[in-house]
């Protein structure tokens, strides 16, 4: 059996933190040198994932570096005063404040991965260059939430909002860890003939990231949102578990949403 392992949780997290570098930016706790024009009332940014819909320079031309044809959108996430950027090669993050029509972004940090697709690395550089200091921010909720950011150089970025799982399920949820077996197995289900279930077992970790316990293998009679299983791959996932307030008669009262792939192993079953 051939394996290709990713570092265990504790080591991986330590390496991730050690790999961060600081990019220049403005401290969000310092007052802005000039206040942006008044805009519509601010929406709660934490309630949505914000995916880039379009990016134009001050002359209205599309910014190609921010819209590579990679099939994965550039995404902003806001949580507890922290801004996270994903969709490029690296994870980028920093502090922020959102008030009075302004988004004030603190110094950005990013991991130092190298990607074979150069467009992803160019995307990292392009978004980090524009998320600097104080940006004008216009936002709206409703059926089609949007966030428009205007950088100091006049570039305009428009993001479309999608409710986060916390918003959809009305709670913060709880964190669980699942180990996913390489292959699905048949699992009897009265409503679904020939159903094939993921095989999972729960794991718990100590504060230092080492494995402290794991349960027995059992079928999972539902999917994990955001997770696509590749046959022959064993994964350890960090998952958010939510209670479904009014599940359908044939549905589960619990929902699982992928938070992070902690460990991955390709298994050769030959």
HELIX and SHEET records of a PDB file:
HELIX    1   1 UNK A    9  UNK A   18  1                                  10    
HELIX    2   2 UNK A   45  UNK A   47  5                                   3    
HELIX    3   3 UNK A   64  UNK A   66  5                                   3    
HELIX    4   4 UNK A  118  UNK A  130  1                                  13    
HELIX    5   5 UNK A  165  UNK A  169  1                                   5    
SHEET    1   A10 UNK A  21  UNK A  23  0                                        
SHEET    2   A10 UNK A 108  UNK A 110 -1                                        
SHEET    3   A10 UNK A  92  UNK A  99 -1                                        
SHEET    4   A10 UNK A  82  UNK A  86 -1                                        
SHEET    5   A10 UNK A  75  UNK A  79 -1                                        
SHEET    6   A10 UNK A  48  UNK A  56 -1                                        
SHEET    7   A10 UNK A 156  UNK A 163 -1                                        
SHEET    8   A10 UNK A 146  UNK A 150 -1                                        
SHEET    9   A10 UNK A 133  UNK A 140 -1                                        
SHEET   10   A10 UNK A 102  UNK A 105 -1                                        
SHEET    1   B 5 UNK A 185  UNK A 186  0                                        
SHEET    2   B 5 UNK A 196  UNK A 205 -1                                        
SHEET    3   B 5 UNK A 174  UNK A 180 -1                                        
SHEET    4   B 5 UNK A 233  UNK A 243 -1                                        
SHEET    5   B 5 UNK A 254  UNK A 266 -1                                        
SHEET    1   C 3 UNK A 185  UNK A 186  0                                        
SHEET    2   C 3 UNK A 196  UNK A 205 -1                                        
SHEET    3   C 3 UNK A 211  UNK A 214 -1                                        
SHEET    1   D 3 UNK A 185  UNK A 186  0                                        
SHEET    2   D 3 UNK A 196  UNK A 205 -1                                        
SHEET    3   D 3 UNK A 218  UNK A 220 -1                                        
END                                                                             
